[in-house]
């Protein structure tokens, strides 16, 4: 059955693949979450006198003795990093998750805590058990993934996959993510990401899981597989495509230059990727990171993460995918803020999704050609 993507009723006569009016507002529905996004292209030329953050132009050392992520340096818990080269993984010293409680600890917490069996039905609390790891992408302090060759990116992916496989054996939900740049609240400039694994399903994964399951039960096919094929065919929002991966500015994007990285295969989690899949993924990531940096000629900040299927259930309805959420709007020093109506109502954007995709695609194509010559 065909994939149905919704606009609001007043625009129902417009084809979902068609670029909508540049003078009228409309809404689009996120098929993964059920959330709606308000698009207001008529606001694109409004004057701006708000915050203009300074772009990150600082020259960095290749090694910073005061950085807790550099090889051989001292961390906050008074341990020292290994003298590593390339990617390196260790347990987060300030984990957001704690290890499993004993039965006695659970009973004591229940007896002395404010939340117990007598609490009102609207009060609910549960343990958050799991592990948090840090992955340093490289020993050099001054690099980002946009500087990595495809072979270096492949090695990073191998290390991530190893951790994913270890953690998914123990935990139901494993999220791999990176916060890049001070604008995204990154606490350390050293190139690194994080892996959080826990027994519960995070709210976003639970929502995406249910949406994909509902679609599968109704249509007999995977939502993101159908969506990937639909986007590939229309080619209106495609930024990059190779044999195994598709990068689009999603139809329902909330952030100005948000992208969605989709597998074109049947993989449901990072552990299922073959070496060939990771070779082509390295190419996709090399193109995307360089494209982002080229857009405003800066080290482009973002939060990104991989969504893997829950590890304790059948997952024919799932497809592995990654979200990239960059905040920059008009230039290297003007970012979008999700405030006001967006916090109280629903996300809103001025720049159309199709315009954002066009800008990124124009930059991505020559970068792809260059990488084919010098991978």
MOWO-V834302 format. One line per field, one symbol per residue. ss: DSSP state (2 for helix, 1 for strand, 0 for the rest). Layout:
ss: ???
//
This chain:
ss: 000000102220000000000000011110000001111022200000000000000000000000000000010000010000000111100000010000222222222200000000000000001111111100000000222002222222222222222222000011111111022200000001111111000022222222222222222000222222222222000111100011110000000000111110000002220022222222222222222222200000011111100000000000001111100111100110000022220001100022222222222222222222200
//
